[in-house]
Amino acid sequence: MSTRVLLIDDHALFRRGVAQLIESDPDLQFVGEACDGARGIELASEVAPDIVLIDLNMKGMSGIATLQGIKKANPRTCCIMLTVSDDERDVLQAMRAGADGYLLKDLEPEDLCSRLKLAARGSVVLESRIAAILTRASAANPVQDEAELTERENQILGSLALGHSNKEIARQLGISDATVKVHIKNLLRKLNLKSRLEAAVWALNHGAARSGGGRLQ
């Protein structure tokens, strides 16, 4: 089954190029495009995409507000920022708003499709520059020690660092999706983190994924 992708970007030429790229891959399905955030939120509800690509800086509603609107309507939707900005403030704001990945528009065209396939499998998709920004931010803003986490929470934290989805984590640990969500909520609170992406970066920075050799894609 193809991964359904929606694009929200205010540049028509860029939208056309991305659409053609996605349509050329048999594992991906381009299900729509929007030129602004408000229409993007509406379209996301109408076509139920698996992944939404969102530009950060758009006329009218910002990419962050668009991300928040889509996540409010359907928290399960995978939202990836696709932008020209590698400014630390933009990266952190997107991460804390619930972004599931952050890619830059100067990546190689063939890399975009491969990253989308990884995201569809639950991996955190970040370019090396963005991962470095998050690592620096994590080091500069220390959080609570991981010793305060339960054994189960540490297991789930390591799985987040490996890019595993809630469903994959539930299957591996023999628990329900709902229980995984509760554990993630608790570990985020204990570590004073805002999102699973932030937790994944923190876990890698602190060796929580050492048993599985986790990596950000």
N, C-alpha and C positions, 0 to 999 in steps of 0.2 A: 504494500500500500504506500502510495507516494506521500511525502511530507508536504502539507499545504502551507504556502508562504504568502503573506500579505506585506506589501511595502507602503510605508507612509513617508513621503518626501516631497518637498515643494519645488523640486527641479525636474521638469518634464523629461529632459534629455537623459538625466541619470536614471529616472524611473524606467524609461524605455530600455536602456542598456541592461539594467538589472533583470528586468522581465525577460529579455531575450536570453540572458545567461541562465536563469533558472529554468526556463522552458526547454533549454537544450539538454537538461539533465533528466533522465528517465525516473530518477528516484525522488524528484521534486516536482511540485505542481504550483504554478503561480496562480493564485486565486483572486487577486485584485490589487488595486493601487489607489492611494488617496493623496491629494496634494496639500492637505492640511490636517491638523490633529483632530478637529471636531468630526470631520467626515471619516477619518481613520477609525475613530472609536465606534462610530455607527457601523462601518463596514466590517469591523472585527466581530461585532455581534451578529451581523447578517451572514457572513460566510464561514465563521468558526474556524479560523486558521490554526495550524499547529504552532507556527512561528510568525511573529510580527517583527519586521525590520523598521526601526524608527529613527528618523533624522533628529538630531539634537536641537538645532537652531532652525526654526521654521517661522514664517510669517503667521501672526495670530497666536494660536495655542502652541506653547513650547513642546519640545519632545518629552520633557519630564512630565508635564501635565498630561500629555497624551498617554504616556506609559502608565501613569497613575490611574487614568480613566479606564484603560483596558484591563489593568489588574483588578480594579474595583469590580468591574463587571464579570470578569472571569480570572481569578487568581492563578488558574492552571495554565493559562496561555503563556508560552515562552516568548518573552520580549527581549530583543537584542538591539542595542543602539548601534547605528551605522552612520558614522559622522566623520567630519574632518578634525574635530577637536580632541587633542590629547592633553588638554589642560586638567591639572589635578582636581580642581574644584568641580569641573564638569563630570569627571570620572566618578568622583566620590558621591556627588549628588545623584547620579544615575544609579549607582550601586545601592545607595540607601533608599532610593525610591522603589527598588525591587527589580532592577534590570537583571536578566539572566545571562547577559553577555555584553561585550563592548568591543566593536570592531571599527577600524578606521577605513575610510574610503580609498586610501591609497594601497590597500592590499591587492595582491595579484588576483585577477578575475577568477582563475580556476580555484583559488583558495576559498573564495566565498562559498561555493557549493559544498566543498568538503567541510567547512566550519558549520554550515547549516545541518549537514547530516550528523555531525557530532552533537550539535545542540539537540537534535531530534531524539538522540539516544540518552539525553540527560546530562551531557558534559557541559562544563562551564567554558564558554568560548571567549578567550581574551588574546589579544596580540601581546607579544613580549613587552612592548613599551608600556602597555596598560597594566600588565601584571607587575611590572617593576614599580609603577606608580602606587599600586595598591599595597605592595610589600613595604614601600617606604612609609606610606601612611599608617600601616599597621604597626610598624616599628616605632613611629613617632607618637602613637596614641595607644600605649599599653592598656590591655584589658585585664580582667580577672584571670587568675591562674587556672589552667585546665584541671588541676587536682580537685577543684570544687565540683567537677562534673561526675555523674555516675558512670559506671562502666558502660552501660548501654548508651548514654549520651556521647561518650568518647568513641564508641564504635560508629555511631551515626555521624559524628563529626568527621571521622576518617573517611567515611563513605562520601560525604559531601565534597571533601577535597579531591576524591577520585572522579567527581562529576556524576555520581549516581543519582538517579531520580528517586522520588519517594517510593514508587512502585518497586524499583529494583532493590532498594534498601529493605522494604517490607518483606520481599521474597527471600532475600539473603538471611534475614534475622528471624523469619518465621512469625512476624507480627503483622498487624493490619496497617493500611495506609494512614488511617486516622491516628493510630498510636505513634507512627513515625512523625506525623505533623506535631503532635503534642511534645514529643522529645525535642524536635527542632526548635519549637517555640521556647521551651525551657532552657535549652543550651544557649540560644541567642540572648535570652534575658540574663543568664548567669555570666556570660562573657561580655555583656554590654555591646552587642553587635546588632545591626539593623536588618541584615538580609542573609540568605544562604550563600550568596556570592561572597559577601564579606567574610562569612564563616569559613568558606572554602579557602580563601586566601590566607586567613589567619591560621587555619589548620596546617597548610603547607609551610607557612613561615615558622610554625612551632613544632613541626615534625609529627603531627597527628596522623599523617597518612604514610608514615615510614614503612609500615608493614606491607602496604600495597604499592609503594612507589608512585604515589599519586602525582598528577601533573595537571596543569591548566592547559587547555588546548588553544 
